Amino acid sequence: MGSRVVVMSGGTPGRLGDTFSSAVHDLGVDLTGQSLKYLEIYASLVRERASRYGLMSQKAVADIDRHFLDAIALCALFPRDKGQKLRAVDVGSGVGIPGVVAAIVCPHVDMTLMDASGRRVQFLEDVAEAIPDLTLEPVKIRAEIAGRGVFREAFDLAISRAVAPMSALAELCLPLVRVGGELLAQKTKRAEGEVEAATYAVTACGGRFLEPAYYRLVGMDFERMVVRVIKREATPSLYPRRDGVPQQRPLTPS
């Protein structure tokens, strides 16, 4: 059974406040005043533009503090080698959750924000321009193309949230990760069956499941799960398959 973390829900609507900071502390993550300032800037950009341009639902925007806490729960599991930079990729980044939040909260992370949508990548470029101290690299590319090209096995860590079923996610993400690196995928506990069914795909792409982590955000009636995969060997050149195939025909035993 993975570790369990219980945190409080966010603070005053429209502002990240003391309650939010307390919840972050409960996760075992240090949040500096500068980090909180950057989260405020990022939250403002999301509120001003994300729903207006159809990048995020109004309901999700209104609940942005809880989405931030969800991302920070993931950050608590990042590898931390003292003095070492971590090169990470957020696959299917959307508006940048969890990737931008991770770059703000974890200064040792150089974050590539990977998405196939030009509108979303433009928004991410605006975020990078608004917070120039962060190491953010928005890239408009499909994960299948990235995993067959210059980004193959280029990252220490891949992260993903609400992008694809685990079988497809393994094929999309593991080719991007170096041997010895990790994939962290956020799911709900309800997805345990989906994760179990992905064992073949994970193994085929060079990975092995580690013990998952579980946590709950107060106000949510379900438990969250972070699926953890370590890359044990190089991904065979067969993978990832061509665009769209990992989602349409997930890897299964023949």
VEXPATI-94175 format. One record per residue (C-alpha): residue number from 1; residue in three letters; x, y, z. Coordinates in nm, 3 decimals, padded with zeros to 5 digits. Last residue first. Example, Ala and Ser with C-alpha at 12.3 -4.5 7.8 and 13.67 -1.06 7.14 Angstrom:
# VEXPATI-94175
{2 'SER' {01.367 -00.106 00.714}}
{1 'ALA' {01.230 -00.450 00.780}}
//
This chain:
# VEXPATI-94175
{254 'SER' {-00.053 -01.118 -02.821}}
{253 'PRO' {-00.018 -00.962 -02.474}}
{252 'THR' {-00.167 -00.611 -02.475}}
{251 'LEU' {-00.042 -00.273 -02.597}}
{250 'PRO' {-00.319 -00.017 -02.636}}
{249 'ARG' {-00.485 00.002 -02.979}}
{248 'GLN' {-00.660 00.337 -03.023}}
{247 'GLN' {-00.469 00.529 -02.754}}
{246 'PRO' {-00.124 00.395 -02.846}}
{245 'VAL' {-00.215 00.419 -03.219}}
{244 'GLY' {-00.284 00.794 -03.229}}
{243 'ASP' {00.040 00.894 -03.397}}
{242 'ARG' {00.267 00.604 -03.497}}
{241 'ARG' {00.398 00.351 -03.246}}
{240 'PRO' {00.601 00.457 -02.947}}
{239 'TYR' {00.769 00.220 -02.945}}
{238 'LEU' {00.918 -00.025 -03.197}}
{237 'SER' {01.267 00.103 -03.109}}
{236 'PRO' {01.251 -00.093 -02.784}}
{235 'THR' {01.244 00.127 -02.471}}
{234 'ALA' {01.577 00.116 -02.289}}
{233 'GLU' {01.579 -00.065 -01.956}}
{232 'ARG' {01.458 -00.025 -01.598}}
{231 'LYS' {01.244 00.289 -01.634}}
{230 'ILE' {01.068 00.327 -01.298}}
{229 'VAL' {00.689 00.358 -01.285}}
{228 'ARG' {00.483 00.532 -01.016}}
{227 'VAL' {00.105 00.569 -01.032}}
{226 'VAL' {-00.007 00.858 -00.813}}
{225 'MET' {-00.348 00.786 -00.665}}
{224 'ARG' {-00.630 01.013 -00.552}}
{223 'GLU' {-00.902 00.908 -00.310}}
{222 'PHE' {-01.265 00.990 -00.369}}
{221 'ASP' {-01.530 01.210 -00.212}}
{220 'MET' {-01.333 01.531 -00.263}}
{219 'GLY' {-01.393 01.812 -00.013}}
{218 'VAL' {-01.067 01.740 00.169}}
{217 'LEU' {-00.798 01.640 -00.077}}
{216 'ARG' {-00.709 01.271 -00.049}}
{215 'TYR' {-00.382 01.088 -00.091}}
{214 'TYR' {-00.245 00.762 -00.227}}
{213 'ALA' {00.105 00.670 -00.345}}
{212 'PRO' {00.174 00.377 -00.578}}
{211 'GLU' {00.439 00.110 -00.506}}
{210 'LEU' {00.669 00.088 -00.807}}
{209 'PHE' {00.562 -00.045 -01.146}}
{208 'ARG' {00.830 -00.157 -01.387}}
{207 'GLY' {00.933 00.002 -01.716}}
{206 'GLY' {01.108 -00.088 -02.040}}
{205 'CYS' {00.831 -00.010 -02.289}}
{204 'ALA' {00.710 -00.372 -02.303}}
{203 'THR' {00.699 -00.384 -01.922}}
{202 'VAL' {00.470 -00.081 -01.897}}
{201 'ALA' {00.249 -00.209 -02.179}}
{200 'TYR' {00.216 -00.554 -02.020}}
{199 'THR' {00.136 -00.416 -01.675}}
{198 'ALA' {-00.130 -00.178 -01.812}}
{197 'ALA' {-00.427 -00.393 -01.706}}
{196 'GLU' {-00.329 -00.342 -01.343}}
{195 'VAL' {-00.342 00.035 -01.395}}
{194 'GLU' {-00.690 00.022 -01.545}}
{193 'GLY' {-00.807 -00.192 -01.253}}
{192 'GLU' {-00.661 00.059 -01.005}}
{191 'ALA' {-00.838 00.347 -01.183}}
{190 'ARG' {-01.094 00.400 -00.906}}
{189 'LYS' {-00.807 00.519 -00.687}}
{188 'THR' {-00.805 00.830 -00.903}}
{187 'LYS' {-00.517 00.890 -01.139}}
{186 'GLN' {-00.203 01.103 -01.148}}
{185 'ALA' {00.088 00.959 -01.347}}
{184 'LEU' {00.450 00.968 -01.231}}
{183 'LEU' {00.701 00.822 -01.477}}
{182 'GLU' {01.055 00.768 -01.354}}
{181 'GLY' {01.419 00.775 -01.462}}
{180 'GLY' {01.675 00.495 -01.430}}
{179 'VAL' {01.694 00.449 -01.806}}
{178 'ARG' {01.607 00.785 -01.959}}
{177 'VAL' {01.244 00.887 -02.001}}
{176 'LEU' {01.080 00.999 -02.327}}
{175 'PRO' {01.013 00.643 -02.447}}
{174 'LEU' {00.831 00.592 -02.113}}
{173 'CYS' {00.573 00.864 -02.176}}
{172 'LEU' {00.352 00.779 -02.474}}
{171 'GLU' {00.377 00.400 -02.443}}
{170 'ALA' {00.310 00.406 -02.069}}
{169 'LEU' {00.028 00.657 -02.118}}
{168 'ALA' {-00.150 00.427 -02.362}}
{167 'SER' {-00.166 00.143 -02.108}}
{166 'MET' {-00.242 00.390 -01.827}}
{165 'PRO' {-00.552 00.537 -01.991}}
{164 'ALA' {-00.490 00.885 -02.131}}
{163 'VAL' {-00.432 01.251 -02.035}}
{162 'ALA' {-00.579 01.314 -01.690}}
{161 'ARG' {-00.248 01.418 -01.531}}
{160 'SER' {00.099 01.340 -01.659}}
{159 'ILE' {00.456 01.348 -01.536}}
{158 'ALA' {00.778 01.231 -01.701}}
{157 'LEU' {01.107 01.233 -01.508}}
{156 'ASP' {01.478 01.216 -01.580}}
{155 'PHE' {01.423 01.326 -01.938}}
{154 'ALA' {01.593 01.282 -02.277}}
{153 'GLU' {01.507 00.916 -02.345}}
{152 'ARG' {01.372 01.020 -02.687}}
{151 'PHE' {01.327 01.397 -02.698}}
{150 'VAL' {01.507 01.446 -03.030}}
{149 'GLY' {01.290 01.201 -03.216}}
{148 'ARG' {01.075 00.889 -03.175}}
{147 'GLY' {00.942 00.987 -02.832}}
{146 'ALA' {00.870 01.342 -02.946}}
{145 'ILE' {00.667 01.216 -03.241}}
{144 'GLU' {00.454 00.990 -03.020}}
{143 'ALA' {00.423 01.265 -02.756}}
{142 'ARG' {00.267 01.499 -03.010}}
{141 'ILE' {00.444 01.831 -03.044}}
{140 'LYS' {00.399 02.198 -02.956}}
{139 'VAL' {00.675 02.261 -02.701}}
{138 'PRO' {00.661 02.490 -02.396}}
{137 'GLU' {01.003 02.512 -02.229}}
{136 'LEU' {00.988 02.639 -01.872}}
{135 'THR' {01.289 02.716 -01.651}}
{134 'LEU' {01.127 02.967 -01.418}}
{133 'ASP' {01.274 03.312 -01.355}}
{132 'PRO' {01.086 03.448 -01.658}}
{131 'ILE' {00.744 03.434 -01.488}}
{130 'ALA' {00.518 03.633 -01.726}}
{129 'GLU' {00.709 03.511 -02.034}}
{128 'ALA' {00.680 03.147 -01.930}}
{127 'VAL' {00.308 03.196 -01.865}}
{126 'ASP' {00.260 03.353 -02.208}}
{125 'GLU' {00.446 03.058 -02.364}}
{124 'LEU' {00.207 02.826 -02.180}}
{123 'PHE' {-00.088 03.013 -02.330}}
{122 'GLN' {00.063 02.977 -02.678}}
{121 'VAL' {00.114 02.605 -02.608}}
{120 'ARG' {-00.253 02.570 -02.521}}
{119 'ARG' {-00.364 02.744 -02.839}}
{118 'GLY' {-00.122 02.542 -03.055}}
{117 'SER' {-00.252 02.212 -02.922}}
{116 'ALA' {-00.020 01.908 -02.934}}
{115 'ASP' {00.116 01.958 -02.583}}
{114 'MET' {00.453 01.921 -02.410}}
{113 'LEU' {00.560 02.146 -02.124}}
{112 'THR' {00.934 02.090 -02.067}}
{111 'MET' {01.030 02.160 -01.707}}
{110 'ASP' {01.377 02.220 -01.561}}
{109 'VAL' {01.330 02.116 -01.197}}
{108 'HIS' {01.564 02.216 -00.910}}
{107 'PRO' {01.339 02.513 -00.826}}
{106 'CYS' {01.059 02.276 -00.718}}
{105 'VAL' {00.742 02.470 -00.627}}
{104 'ILE' {00.733 02.692 -00.935}}
{103 'ALA' {00.846 02.428 -01.184}}
{102 'ALA' {00.600 02.181 -01.033}}
{101 'VAL' {00.312 02.429 -01.063}}
{100 'VAL' {00.401 02.484 -01.428}}
{99 'GLY' {00.399 02.109 -01.499}}
{98 'PRO' {00.091 01.997 -01.303}}
{97 'ILE' {-00.112 02.164 -01.443}}
{96 'GLY' {00.028 02.368 -01.730}}
{95 'VAL' {-00.277 02.488 -01.923}}
{94 'GLY' {-00.287 02.158 -02.114}}
{93 'SER' {00.034 01.972 -02.031}}
{92 'GLY' {-00.028 01.663 -02.242}}
{91 'VAL' {00.303 01.519 -02.123}}
{90 'ASP' {00.473 01.727 -01.852}}
{89 'VAL' {00.845 01.668 -01.905}}
{88 'ALA' {01.122 01.675 -01.645}}
{87 'ARG' {01.494 01.745 -01.632}}
{86 'LEU' {01.601 01.736 -01.268}}
{85 'LYS' {01.893 01.953 -01.163}}
{84 'GLN' {02.124 01.804 -00.902}}
{83 'GLY' {02.244 01.988 -00.590}}
{82 'LYS' {02.088 01.736 -00.356}}
{81 'ASP' {01.926 01.452 -00.544}}
{80 'ARG' {01.551 01.489 -00.496}}
{79 'PRO' {01.327 01.249 -00.691}}
{78 'PHE' {00.976 01.398 -00.717}}
{77 'LEU' {00.712 01.247 -00.490}}
{76 'ALA' {00.611 01.568 -00.309}}
{75 'CYS' {00.571 01.728 -00.652}}
{74 'LEU' {00.268 01.506 -00.715}}
{73 'ALA' {00.089 01.641 -00.408}}
{72 'ILE' {00.181 01.986 -00.542}}
{71 'ALA' {-00.021 01.917 -00.856}}
{70 'ASP' {-00.331 01.824 -00.655}}
{69 'LEU' {-00.280 02.134 -00.442}}
{68 'PHE' {-00.276 02.345 -00.758}}
{67 'HIS' {-00.597 02.182 -00.879}}
{66 'ARG' {-00.749 02.262 -00.539}}
{65 'ASP' {-00.648 02.627 -00.574}}
{64 'ILE' {-00.790 02.641 -00.926}}
{63 'ASP' {-01.145 02.559 -00.822}}
{62 'ALA' {-01.305 02.852 -01.005}}
{61 'VAL' {-01.091 02.767 -01.309}}
{60 'ALA' {-01.214 02.407 -01.303}}
{59 'LYS' {-01.577 02.522 -01.290}}
{58 'GLN' {-01.520 02.771 -01.571}}
{57 'SER' {-01.386 02.488 -01.788}}
{56 'MET' {-01.030 02.505 -01.918}}
{55 'LEU' {-00.866 02.598 -02.249}}
{54 'GLY' {-01.178 02.746 -02.408}}
{53 'TYR' {-01.019 03.085 -02.478}}
{52 'ARG' {-01.219 03.272 -02.213}}
{51 'SER' {-01.194 02.973 -01.976}}
{50 'ALA' {-00.814 02.984 -01.971}}
{49 'ARG' {-00.756 03.357 -02.009}}
{48 'GLU' {-00.814 03.567 -01.699}}
{47 'ARG' {-00.846 03.292 -01.440}}
{46 'VAL' {-00.546 03.099 -01.573}}
{45 'LEU' {-00.333 03.414 -01.593}}
{44 'SER' {-00.431 03.509 -01.238}}
{43 'ALA' {-00.345 03.161 -01.111}}
{42 'TYR' {00.000 03.189 -01.270}}
{41 'ILE' {00.069 03.522 -01.104}}
{40 'GLU' {-00.057 03.390 -00.768}}
{39 'LEU' {00.157 03.075 -00.806}}
{38 'TYR' {00.456 03.300 -00.873}}
{37 'LYS' {00.393 03.497 -00.553}}
{36 'LEU' {00.354 03.172 -00.355}}
{35 'SER' {00.689 03.052 -00.493}}
{34 'GLN' {00.852 03.381 -00.397}}
{33 'GLY' {00.719 03.355 -00.043}}
{32 'THR' {00.867 03.008 -00.023}}
{31 'LEU' {00.666 02.686 -00.023}}
{30 'ASP' {00.847 02.385 00.126}}
{29 'VAL' {00.672 02.059 00.039}}
{28 'GLY' {00.589 01.798 00.305}}
{27 'LEU' {00.229 01.760 00.192}}
{26 'ASP' {00.100 01.911 00.516}}
{25 'HIS' {00.308 02.222 00.435}}
{24 'VAL' {00.111 02.261 00.112}}
{23 'ALA' {-00.212 02.250 00.311}}
{22 'SER' {-00.084 02.521 00.545}}
{21 'SER' {00.009 02.741 00.250}}
{20 'PHE' {-00.340 02.697 00.103}}
{19 'THR' {-00.502 02.784 00.434}}
{18 'ASP' {-00.281 03.093 00.462}}
{17 'GLY' {-00.387 03.233 00.125}}
{16 'LEU' {-00.412 03.172 -00.248}}
{15 'ARG' {-00.662 03.425 -00.378}}
{14 'GLY' {-00.966 03.420 -00.606}}
{13 'PRO' {-01.168 03.206 -00.364}}
{12 'THR' {-01.017 03.226 -00.012}}
{11 'GLY' {-00.820 02.916 00.078}}
{10 'GLY' {-00.772 02.569 -00.068}}
{9 'SER' {-00.881 02.229 00.061}}
{8 'MET' {-00.698 02.069 00.350}}
{7 'VAL' {-00.450 01.786 00.307}}
{6 'VAL' {-00.443 01.414 00.380}}
{5 'VAL' {-00.137 01.218 00.267}}
{4 'ARG' {-00.132 00.841 00.242}}
{3 'SER' {00.176 00.638 00.146}}
{2 'GLY' {00.135 00.344 -00.088}}
{1 'MET' {00.000 00.000 00.000}}
//
